[in-house]
Amino acid sequence: MIRSMRHVEKDYIILFSDGQDCAVFHIVSATLAGMGHARIKHSGVEAAFHQYLIGSGLLKTEHDGTYKLARKFREDADYV
């Protein structure tokens, strides 16, 4: 199944297929751990994503909502 969400403020569409939202969590978690900033909870990973990847300039600010949207898709799927 493909799920999509239009990111209204930034005017682009993000598509996720099943499993990709969890992959985003693991990729971001592994990246942060490799930088010495390991986190366990999704909220901690999201905060560190913004602090160490977006805030430091390693990722462009246009990617700011990507992790949040992936997390929202996963959480919505868990409760549907």
C-alpha positions, 0 to 999 in steps of 0.5 A: 500500500502507498500512503501519501501526504502533501506537505502544505507549507512547503508544497511537496508530496511525500510517498511512503510504502509499507515499511518505509516509515520504520526504515526512516526511523532506523536510518536516522537512529543509525546516523545519530548513533554513528555521530555519538548521539544515540536515542531510544524513543521516537521522540528523542530521535525526532528531537536529535534529528532536528538538533544534530542533522537539521540544526547543524546544517548537515541536512537542508531545512526543507527536510525538516518535516520528513521524519515527523511525517514518517512518524505520523504515518507509522503512528496513524497506521498503528491506530487505524 
